[in-house]
Amino acid sequence: MSSNFRGKAPSNAVELSKPRHLLFAISLLISMLFVLLPAVSNAQSFNLNAISVEGNNRIDDSAVIGYAGIAPGQVLSGGDLNEAYQNILASGLFESVEFTPRGNTLVISVVEYPTINIISFEGNRRLKDDALSQAISSQSRRVFNPSTAERDAVAIAEAYAAQGRIAARVTPRIIRRSDNRVDLVFEIFEGSLAEIERLGFVGNRQFSDRRLRRVLATKQAGILRQFFRSDTLVEDRIEFDKQVLRDFYQSRGYVDFRVTGVNAELASERDGYFITFNVEEGQQFTFGEITTVSNIDDADAEEYQDTLRIRPGVVYSPSLVESSIARLERLANRQGLDFVRIEPRISRNDRDLSLDVEFVVDRGPRIFIERIDIEGNTTTLDRVVRQQFNVVEGDPFNPREIRESAERIRALGFFANSEVNAREGSRPDQVIVDVDVEEQNTGSLSFGGTYSTDSGFGLVAGFKERNFLGRGQELAVDISTSPDVNNYQLSFTEPRFLGRNVAVGFALAYQDVSIADARYTNTVGSFKPFVGFQLGERSTMQLRYSYENVEMTVPTASLIAGSVIDSEAAVGTQLGSGIGYTYQYDSRVGGLNPDAGVLFELSQDFYGLGGDIEYLKTTAKTIAQRKILQGEVTLRATLEGGAIIAPNNDTRVHNRFALSSSQIRGFEPLGIGPRDQVGAADDGLGGKYYAVARFDAEFPIGLPEEYGISGGLFYDIGSLWDTDGSLTNVVGNDFSLRQTVGVSLFWDTPIGPLRFNFSKALQKEAFDKEQTFNLTLRTEF
């Protein structure tokens, strides 16, 4: 600020007559000037009768004077003028401001910032203009501010850093235009990805680096680094990894585990990071004594104790304590007890490394839910979110139930972010539950290809909407084609029918099946409505109705007199109508051991409710899996079997079982079991009964885990047998075991997990069709 202020010298100067006092007098005079002049300056006041503004084009005089906060005729001090000057600068509209008193008029001279004509980005390929525009504050037709432009450049660089491009540089530049306008250009140098060259751990003794790296969402750069984005350094992902590590260790009893720090060392070329997690594992604890105490007369402690599933000696896990609390609270609800709270009191025994848990059944505060407020759901209906709550307005407030509801809302996958919080309501004994969500895209359109040695190359296309019309319903259309199978399917599912935890839906399908090397084609149209619901914590049930239209054809040129296939095809089109169910028990859901689990599945379908066929088909499967050697090696055993009971012995190859190469390895589809060898025919007929046992071991083979390659061994044994009646020229009707051994190579690739099987049959029949190599998409258990 420039100003023409002049102060007068003081009139009471002191004269000293004696020369010896001259030095003293000068010193005194200087001291007085230093003391008095600031006071005189601060005390100086200005009475300005008018205010004039110069240099402004877009902004009115009144607006400038308004920013200053002063008025004509007002008596102003030097401090007031300085404050007015700072106020105008703080508006961010002017490059410079100058105050000049001219007589009784204050002249305010300003130089306006230009307006932004257009904003453009140059040099950006990885991030589109639309994404960058959302990251900046500067806008077209707004006043240009250099400070804002610099902050925008930093925001753009941070957006690139979030994608692992920490070397990105952004320079804001302006191009002057007429009428005090400028074009704002952000010149961007994106740089290369700063990949994570190495993920390491310090302090881990129980689990190897390889095992812990499999837990993390962040990955090391591998040979397929062009396809992955999880091998770049993202700060939020590192924080997530720290929580994942804690969950991993604590679920295995290491209650004292903590991440003491994460070191990120940048390579000298600035193109890679070396990440090191410093951890303290602590000791592994197990459950000690499990007891239950009740402070409520109507709650029997022994009855609640019998409800618990955890036992002493089991490795401690916080999730098991949470599931036990939920189990006890459900028992209290069934007994009609309100405001029951289960408090776990944990006692630590360092001598035997155990944790005693005492569950205290007590009355909680009498607090009710006043209402549930939902915000941010622009597409999803309120009822879809409300259905995730097992409580409604007026019910007793249970903090654990609210937490579980929040997890269910996140698990829907409909929202990019969701927050559920409780706050005090209109009265102290009421709470309001606030649900704040942010919608995200729930639809997908996919195209791709498949390949397997069984069916060759195929094309797939699909459309899926997981939140159809915002109702939480799922609609899917799938199309897949291959030389052997063409499949077209439309499915619809309502997961919360009538607001209850019951799924209702249907599948409408058309399938054209032509098994390789077979002479026939099956064309199947089906309609299958179903109802699914949960029976227990780990068990589910599905009830269904099936209607099928099956047409079996054999080309005229391929007809062979007396063959079974030809006689079955001569029956023509058959209609099937039946009901069925599938029961499933999965111990991996809240199981006691995170490294082990069992899956059991039983299905039965009864056909005979009208239609042309009548039979009962039963299948059962059990899979047991366990990880050993600190999770490095996975052992898996699978037992499955099936039986068809047909009173009229009128099954056809379509109805009977046909084992695929995934059910018993080392043989082609329909490669084992009954075969028709009349004349030139060599037709696999399938069987009414089958039993198979598979044993697998998966383990690392020494390659860096970022390659995604591991190995395995397998042993399969089983049989497929029996057809309808006593057919001549049919071999393999009797029960006969087949055995195969082999090695597997697993490769996790961007196009999907691949599995290469190399097998050798140890026991087989002469008419079986062996397959020594098989390539498939790997199926995860």
VENJOLIN-V141736 format. One record per helix or strand of 2 or more residues. SS is the DSSP state (a for helix, b for strand). FROM is the first residue (numbers start at 1). TO is the last residue. Records with the same first field share a line. If there is no record, write none. Layout:
SS->FROM-TO / FROM-TO
//
This chain:
a->19-43 / 61-68 / 78-90 / 129-135 / 146-161 / 209-215 / 235-250 / 301-307 / 318-334 / 382-386 / 399-411 / 497-499 / 556-558 / 564-569 / 705-707
b->45-47 / 50-54 / 75-77 / 94-102 / 105-112 / 115-122 / 169-177 / 181-189 / 195-202 / 258-266 / 272-280 / 286-294 / 340-349 / 354-363 / 368-375 / 415-424 / 430-439 / 443-452 / 456-468 / 473-482 / 485-494 / 502-513 / 520-534 / 539-554 / 574-586 / 596-611 / 615-628 / 633-645 / 675-676 / 683-684 / 689-699 / 709-721 / 730-731 / 738-749 / 752-763 / 773-777
//
